[in-house]
Amino acid sequence: DGFDARFSAIARHYLYRIVDRRAPLAIEKDRAWHVPTRLDVEAMDAAAKILVGHHDFTTFRSTHCQSKSPLKTLGRLDVIRAGADLIEIRASARSFLHNQVRSMVGSVKLVGEGKWTAADLRAALEATDRTRCGAVAPSAGLYLTKVDY
């Protein structure tokens, strides 16, 4: 009977939604991150692959994180255009650090805006320094879609 909804999980799957259009959100308000400029999804996806694998994710960890170790294995981080102005970012791992997904999304968005290159994202990861992280994406837009046991 040792089942625990949190500690028995073998994988968690998150979805983050970004709407990149000039017009403000109506139906999607508080359900997605509104970015008023068009993002380069291909550049975002290519850069996101840098984060996949076993790394020290200190850069993408909240200062309030209670995890004993910043070492995590990210199994998936895919960025796709799911509609004319809808971007979906899917992340999967056994576990995540506090604010890790939102921190990664905020940094990958900088690549989509052309403010960062993939090399900048890699440098931020390798710095293991929270101050090198892009702005944390807002909570509106983040969904836990599935937990594997």
Summary of the structure (lengths in Angstrom):
residues: 149
radius of gyration: 15.2
end to end distance: 13.8
largest distance: 52.0
contacts: 439
relative contact order: 0.27
helix: 27%
strand: 30%
